[in-house]
Amino acid sequence: MNNDPPLTNLLDSDNQETSIKTNDDRNDPLSASNILNDNDNPPLENRQNHHTGITNTLLLSVIAAISGTSFHFGYASGVLNAPQDVIEAFINETNYRREKTANMSQSIITLIFSLAVSIFAVGGMVGGLFGGYITNRLGRKGGMYLNNIISSIACILMFLSKPVYSYELLIIGRFLIGLACGYGTSVAPTYINEISPRNLRGTLGSSFQLGIVAMLCVSQAISLHAVLGSEDKWHYALGLPIVFSIIQVILLFFVPESPKYLLIKKNNLIDAEKG
């Protein structure tokens, strides 16, 4: 005759012991379960110290990110629309100064102007392709510093195209500004997303597109014939965006690097927490 207790009784006993232990743990403030629960629910005063709203530093960081990226993008996209006739006349005059021959055919002039306009998109494609590599290698702020060097060179070349009578400089400058804008569409949204609290990422992320639209409108106004779109001033309109680069370089000195980049790429926990 088997005197062993049934398996169901053993299971019931185990359940009773577990129930007793659980009840004891609830009454013991030093139990493991209570410690874990306390860690999962920090005191209210600690949770209130975690800032999830817009701070001055956060707002300044967003402005710094879009000033030298989306501002360039929007401005360069629309600045050549209004002064098309003036720039085509410049191309014709440049050819006459070089060749001392009859006027260039309208089809060639249109081709050169179209190349100056469309090569901006080619530069943007190239800049976008290398965006991830440069951002991970130099960091978010380091990438924007490099981007400002390229955009500044582009603005200088486009400005000099008229005094030296070289539409080649105009085309090269448009390519370089496209290169900077293409990379800017990668680094700036990445930086804004990584510095923003989770509840504000959508709102602050839209600031990049807002900067593009705003500067597109500004470029259309500045390039009017009555402003900077005349025969003597159109090159000032093309060189003006260097101001955006200067503003961004200055502002970047006062904003933190991306905490995600500092932690994952640089393994710098202290600076990441500070950022």
C-alpha positions as CSV (number, residue, x, y, z in Angstrom):
1,M,0.0,0.0,0.0
2,N,1.5,3.3,-1.1
3,N,1.6,5.8,1.8
4,D,2.9,8.7,-0.3
5,P,0.6,11.7,-0.4
6,P,-1.2,12.4,-3.6
7,L,0.5,14.7,-6.1
8,T,-2.4,17.1,-5.8
9,N,-1.8,17.5,-2.1
10,L,1.8,18.4,-2.7
11,L,0.9,21.0,-5.2
12,D,-1.7,22.4,-2.8
13,S,1.0,22.5,-0.1
14,D,3.4,24.3,-2.4
15,N,0.7,26.8,-3.3
16,Q,0.0,27.4,0.4
17,E,3.7,27.9,1.2
18,T,4.0,30.3,-1.7
19,S,0.9,32.2,-0.5
20,I,2.3,32.4,3.0
21,K,5.7,33.6,1.7
22,T,4.0,36.2,-0.5
23,N,1.9,37.5,2.4
24,D,5.0,37.6,4.6
25,D,6.9,39.5,1.9
26,R,4.2,42.1,1.7
27,N,4.6,42.8,5.4
28,D,8.4,42.9,5.2
29,P,9.7,46.3,3.9
30,L,13.1,44.8,3.2
31,S,11.8,42.0,0.9
32,A,13.1,41.8,-2.7
33,S,9.7,42.3,-4.2
34,N,9.1,45.5,-2.2
35,I,12.5,46.8,-3.1
36,L,11.8,46.2,-6.8
37,N,8.4,47.8,-6.5
38,D,10.0,50.9,-4.9
39,N,12.6,51.2,-7.7
40,D,9.9,50.9,-10.3
41,N,8.0,53.7,-8.7
42,P,10.4,56.5,-7.6
43,P,9.2,59.1,-5.2
44,L,7.1,61.9,-6.6
45,E,9.6,64.6,-5.9
46,N,12.2,62.7,-8.1
47,R,9.8,62.3,-10.9
48,Q,8.9,65.9,-10.9
49,N,12.6,66.9,-11.3
50,H,12.6,65.2,-14.8
51,H,11.9,68.1,-17.2
52,T,9.7,67.2,-20.2
53,G,8.8,70.7,-21.3
54,I,10.5,73.2,-23.6
55,T,13.5,74.7,-21.9
56,N,15.7,77.6,-23.0
57,T,18.5,75.3,-23.9
58,L,16.2,73.0,-25.9
59,L,14.7,75.9,-27.8
60,L,18.2,77.3,-28.6
61,S,19.4,73.9,-29.7
62,V,16.5,73.6,-32.2
63,I,17.2,77.1,-33.6
64,A,20.8,76.3,-33.9
65,A,20.1,73.1,-35.8
66,I,17.8,74.6,-38.4
67,S,19.6,78.0,-38.9
68,G,22.4,76.5,-41.0
69,T,20.5,73.6,-42.6
70,S,16.8,74.1,-43.4
71,F,17.3,77.9,-43.8
72,H,19.9,77.2,-46.5
73,F,17.6,74.6,-48.1
74,G,14.6,76.8,-48.4
75,Y,16.5,79.9,-49.5
76,A,18.6,78.1,-52.1
77,S,15.5,76.4,-53.5
78,G,13.8,79.7,-54.5
79,V,16.4,82.3,-54.9
80,L,17.0,81.8,-58.6
81,N,13.4,82.0,-59.7
82,A,12.8,85.7,-59.8
83,P,16.2,86.9,-61.3
84,Q,16.2,84.3,-64.1
85,D,16.3,87.0,-66.9
86,V,19.0,88.9,-65.1
87,I,21.2,85.8,-64.7
88,E,20.7,84.7,-68.3
89,A,21.8,88.2,-69.4
90,F,24.9,87.8,-67.2
91,I,25.7,84.4,-68.9
92,N,25.4,86.1,-72.3
93,E,27.7,89.0,-71.2
94,T,30.2,86.6,-69.8
95,N,30.4,84.8,-73.1
96,Y,30.8,88.1,-75.0
97,R,33.7,89.2,-72.7
98,R,35.5,85.9,-73.4
99,E,34.9,85.3,-77.0
100,K,34.3,88.9,-78.3
101,T,31.8,87.3,-80.7
102,A,28.1,87.5,-81.4
103,N,25.6,86.8,-78.7
104,M,25.2,83.3,-77.4
105,S,22.2,81.4,-78.6
106,Q,19.2,81.4,-76.3
107,S,19.1,77.6,-76.2
108,I,22.7,77.5,-74.8
109,I,22.0,80.3,-72.3
110,T,18.9,78.4,-71.1
111,L,20.9,75.2,-70.9
112,I,23.6,76.8,-68.7
113,F,21.0,78.4,-66.4
114,S,19.1,75.2,-66.1
115,L,22.3,73.4,-65.2
116,A,22.9,76.0,-62.4
117,V,19.4,75.4,-61.1
118,S,19.3,71.6,-61.3
119,I,22.8,70.8,-60.1
120,F,21.5,71.9,-56.7
121,A,19.5,68.7,-56.5
122,V,22.5,66.6,-57.6
123,G,24.5,68.0,-54.8
124,G,21.7,67.3,-52.4
125,M,21.6,63.7,-53.5
126,V,25.3,63.3,-52.9
127,G,25.2,65.0,-49.5
128,G,22.3,62.9,-48.4
129,L,24.2,59.7,-49.3
130,F,27.1,60.5,-47.0
131,G,25.0,62.0,-44.2
132,G,24.9,59.0,-41.9
133,Y,28.6,58.3,-42.2
134,I,29.7,61.9,-41.5
135,T,27.2,62.2,-38.6
136,N,28.4,59.1,-36.9
137,R,32.1,59.9,-37.5
138,L,32.1,63.6,-36.4
139,G,29.1,63.8,-34.2
140,R,26.0,65.9,-34.7
141,K,27.6,69.2,-33.8
142,G,30.9,68.3,-35.6
143,G,28.9,67.4,-38.8
144,M,27.1,70.7,-38.7
145,Y,30.4,72.6,-38.3
146,L,31.8,70.9,-41.4
147,N,28.5,71.6,-43.2
148,N,28.9,75.3,-42.5
149,I,32.4,75.3,-44.1
150,I,31.0,73.9,-47.3
151,S,28.0,76.2,-47.4
152,S,30.2,79.2,-46.7
153,I,32.5,78.3,-49.6
154,A,29.4,77.9,-51.8
155,C,28.1,81.3,-50.9
156,I,31.5,82.9,-51.6
157,L,31.8,81.3,-55.0
158,M,28.3,82.3,-56.0
159,F,28.9,85.9,-54.9
160,L,32.2,86.1,-56.8
161,S,30.7,84.7,-60.0
162,K,29.5,88.2,-61.1
163,P,32.6,90.3,-60.3
164,V,34.9,87.8,-62.1
165,Y,32.4,87.0,-64.8
166,S,32.4,83.3,-64.4
167,Y,29.1,81.3,-64.6
168,E,31.2,78.2,-63.8
169,L,31.7,79.5,-60.3
170,L,27.9,79.9,-60.1
171,I,27.4,76.3,-61.1
172,I,30.1,75.0,-58.7
173,G,28.6,77.1,-55.9
174,R,25.2,75.7,-56.5
175,F,26.5,72.2,-56.4
176,L,28.2,72.8,-53.1
177,I,25.2,74.5,-51.5
178,G,23.2,71.5,-52.6
179,L,25.8,69.2,-51.0
180,A,25.4,71.1,-47.7
181,C,21.6,71.1,-47.9
182,G,21.5,67.4,-48.6
183,Y,23.6,66.6,-45.6
184,G,21.7,69.1,-43.5
185,T,18.5,67.2,-44.1
186,S,20.2,64.3,-42.4
187,V,22.0,65.8,-39.5
188,A,19.6,68.4,-38.3
189,P,16.5,66.2,-37.9
190,T,18.7,63.6,-36.2
191,Y,20.0,66.1,-33.7
192,I,16.6,67.6,-33.0
193,N,15.1,64.1,-32.5
194,E,17.8,63.0,-30.1
195,I,17.8,66.1,-27.9
196,S,14.0,66.4,-27.6
197,P,11.8,64.8,-24.9
198,R,9.6,62.0,-26.2
199,N,6.5,64.0,-25.9
200,L,7.9,66.9,-28.0
201,R,9.7,65.1,-30.8
202,G,6.9,65.4,-33.3
203,T,6.4,69.1,-32.5
204,L,10.1,70.1,-32.6
205,G,10.8,67.8,-35.5
206,S,8.4,69.8,-37.7
207,S,10.5,72.9,-37.1
208,F,12.9,71.7,-39.8
209,Q,10.2,71.8,-42.5
210,L,8.9,75.1,-41.1
211,G,12.4,76.6,-41.6
212,I,12.4,75.5,-45.2
213,V,9.0,77.0,-46.0
214,A,9.8,80.2,-44.2
215,M,13.1,80.7,-46.0
216,L,11.6,79.8,-49.4
217,C,9.2,82.7,-48.9
218,V,12.0,85.0,-47.8
219,S,14.2,84.1,-50.8
220,Q,11.3,84.9,-53.2
221,A,11.0,88.4,-51.6
222,I,14.7,89.1,-51.5
223,S,15.3,88.1,-55.1
224,L,12.7,90.5,-56.5
225,H,14.1,93.1,-58.9
226,A,13.3,95.9,-56.5
227,V,15.3,94.3,-53.6
228,L,18.4,92.3,-54.6
229,G,17.3,90.8,-57.9
230,S,18.6,93.6,-60.2
231,E,21.5,93.5,-62.6
232,D,23.9,95.0,-60.1
233,K,22.8,93.2,-56.9
234,W,21.7,89.6,-57.8
235,H,25.0,88.2,-56.6
236,Y,24.4,89.7,-53.2
237,A,21.2,87.6,-53.0
238,L,23.2,84.5,-53.7
239,G,25.9,85.3,-51.1
240,L,23.5,86.3,-48.4
241,P,23.0,82.8,-46.9
242,I,26.5,82.9,-45.4
243,V,24.8,84.7,-42.6
244,F,22.9,81.5,-41.7
245,S,26.2,79.6,-41.4
246,I,27.7,82.3,-39.2
247,I,24.6,82.2,-36.9
248,Q,24.7,78.5,-36.6
249,V,28.4,78.3,-35.8
250,I,27.9,80.9,-33.0
251,L,24.9,79.1,-31.6
252,L,26.5,75.7,-31.6
253,F,29.0,76.9,-29.0
254,F,26.1,77.3,-26.5
255,V,24.2,74.0,-27.1
256,P,25.1,70.4,-26.0
257,E,26.0,67.5,-28.2
258,S,23.5,64.8,-28.7
259,P,23.3,62.6,-25.6
260,K,22.6,59.6,-27.7
261,Y,25.8,60.1,-29.7
262,L,27.9,60.8,-26.5
263,L,26.6,57.6,-24.9
264,I,26.6,55.1,-27.8
265,K,29.4,56.3,-30.0
266,K,31.7,58.0,-27.4
267,N,30.7,55.9,-24.4
268,N,30.7,59.1,-22.3
269,L,28.0,58.6,-19.7
270,I,28.8,61.8,-17.7
271,D,28.5,64.2,-20.7
272,A,25.5,62.3,-22.0
273,E,23.7,62.7,-18.7
274,K,24.7,66.4,-18.6
275,G,23.4,66.9,-22.2
